[in-house]
């Protein structure tokens, strides 16, 4: 028995996957509204664990990172999604 396939059917599936795959990728690349909040420490130092904990305490979806400011002091910055 000869196995026959329909090339137009395969082309249709490939085109569908290509079109819907591209729109899904385009939606993932959409930029979110991201805000940042500097968290000030009196000593001028930044511990990564404390920074992350303080950020999550203020904003549940936040990520705390230690950075240096222009004065060469360490500070904690909390990145979180802005309310719309």
KAURCOR-V298226 format. One record per helix or strand of 3 or more residues. SS is the DSSP state (H for helix, E for strand). FROM is the first residue (numbers start at 0). LEN is the number of residues. Records with the same first field share a line. If there is no record, write none. Layout:
SS=FROM-LEN + FROM-LEN
//
This chain:
H=6-22 + 47-11
E=33-6 + 62-6 + 73-8
//
